[in-house]
Amino acid sequence: MEERKFKVIKGGAELYSTGTKRYFISAYTTDTRLMGVIGVFIHWKLSGSPNGNDFYQFFYYDAEEYGLESYTGLLNADSTQVSQTEKALMGGLGGKNIELTEKEARWLIKKFAEGSRRLNTPLPEPQSEYRFLLDEPVSVTLKEEEAVIAKICTPLLSDYHLIHYFLMRCFARDKTAQNYLTLGELDTDSIFSETPATLCQNSINEYIDETGNLSYLCESLIEINNAYKLILTEITIADGKISSAQLCSSLRITATEAAMMLNRPEFVTVYEILTDADNFEQIFSTLTIGSMLTSHENGRLYLQFNANNDHVNRKIFRLNEDIHGMFFVSDFGQLIAAAYGLNEIHDMERMLHSSPLAPYLLPSARYEFKEPILYEFIQSDFEDFAEFLESLQQPQ
């Protein structure tokens, strides 16, 4: 999973002194466990603290690689700061916020820490701010545990929904989520490799045999250690769970063949930036809270995610369909907006046009490409997008 580099607004929380008491106010979790990540928020009231009364905690858990990956604490922050931190840490998860009781929240944070130990990854700092959640005992019944798991997992709306999530979790070697989706004990070790893989695309076709039994044939494109495979499996469902999964074939394919399978149109709008870098950054940073930021040699790429994970509930699943759009800010004065659909690129254009950044942007070009090209520009040595396109038209 690619690292999510969020811009987090620190609250300067110097935690309470000895004698401070905590009173639980509220908590919620995102229902995104089947995507492999969860966000949890807890609000406490403190008494006896010299620094303020309201203490907010944000936890980000990655079940595949990092365990409890990040933590942010805010002490006596205003509502704007809390909202911005929430959006920065959880805005890209695409889930709904589900209310938790204090007991449920405490149990979840303990499970997050256990996940970190299992993955052999360090807990985020400052641990002193949430150590009480790990040290103070909490026990839940099987019924209570099942209730929490139901809260962190989005409701499954169709067989397609179930199958895509099942394959996603199996290829990721996420046994906990895999078992949640199966009927009884299901041995999938002979189908899925020991090395975790990313499900890039999955297509489903129904198959009815001569006796009238329904099964699903799934063609999965996976990426594993920068190599690609096509996996064909046959899956059956009973009582809303996966009842069987059988490997039919496995085929290695080249990166070029994988790229052809994943190809989609890309819409691009290029803007010239008409202000200095500091002023641009000050305004633009408020528009991209919650985006995933990656730095490149000639600029910064911001990925903006959809507000939901509806793309999983389709006959064909594509991993990148959770991306609403992209902004690339070049070091040479261009802002490039890109999206895979017309509605999405129009949304991005409207957002820029109605923002405080509008007077400082000059639209210079609009393009529609048959296949994605922005990443190719980012990896090139060109400074200007138009010059890059001209180079592609030159005879090789």
Secondary structure, DSSP 8 states (H G I E B T S, - for coil): -----------------TT-EEEEEEEEEESBGGGTEEEEEEEEEEES-TT-SEEEEEEEEETTTTEEEEEEEEES--HHHHHHHHHHHHTTS---EEE--HHHHHHHHHHHHHHHHHHT----S-GGGTHHHHHS-----HHHHHHHHHHHB----SHHHHHHHHHHHHHTT-HHHHHHTBSS----TTTS-SS--EEEEEEEEEEE-TT--EEEEEEEEEEETTEEEEEEEEEEEETTEEEEEEEEEEEEE-HHHHHHHH---EEEEEEEE-S-HHHHHHHHHHH-TT-EEEEETTEEEEEEE-SS-GGGSSSEEEGGGGEEEEEEEETTSEEEEEESSHHHHHHHHHHHHTSTTGGGEEEEEEEEESS--HHHHHTSS-SSHHHHHHHHHS--
